[in-house]
C-alpha cells in the first residue's frame, strides 16, 4: 500500500522552522545548564541561575512556536509536551533554589527528555503526527 504525504504549504513550512529554531535554542540552553551545574559545587551560582531564566524564555518560545504550528494544521501533542516542559522549568528552578538536589537532578532529566522529544519530532523529515 502506498502512502502519500500532503504537500506542505508555505505557512506550515515556516511554522516548522519556528519550532525547529525554538527547539534548538532550548537544547542549547539545557546544554549550558549541564555545563554550569558543575560550577555550583564551587559556589558560583550566577551562570546557572541566568541559564534558568534563559530556559524559561526558550521553553516559552517553544510553546508559542508549537502552538502556531498546530494552528497551521500541524500536530497538537508537541504543544502539550512543550507546555509541560515550560511549567516544569519553573518547578525545577524552585527545587534548585531550595537546594533539593535529590529532586532537582531527576527534574533535569525530565526537562531534557521532553525537550529532546519535541526537538527530534521537529527535525524529522515529516512533522505530521
Helices and strands as residue ranges (DSSP letters): H 10-37, G 38-42, H 46-71, H 77-97, H 101-122
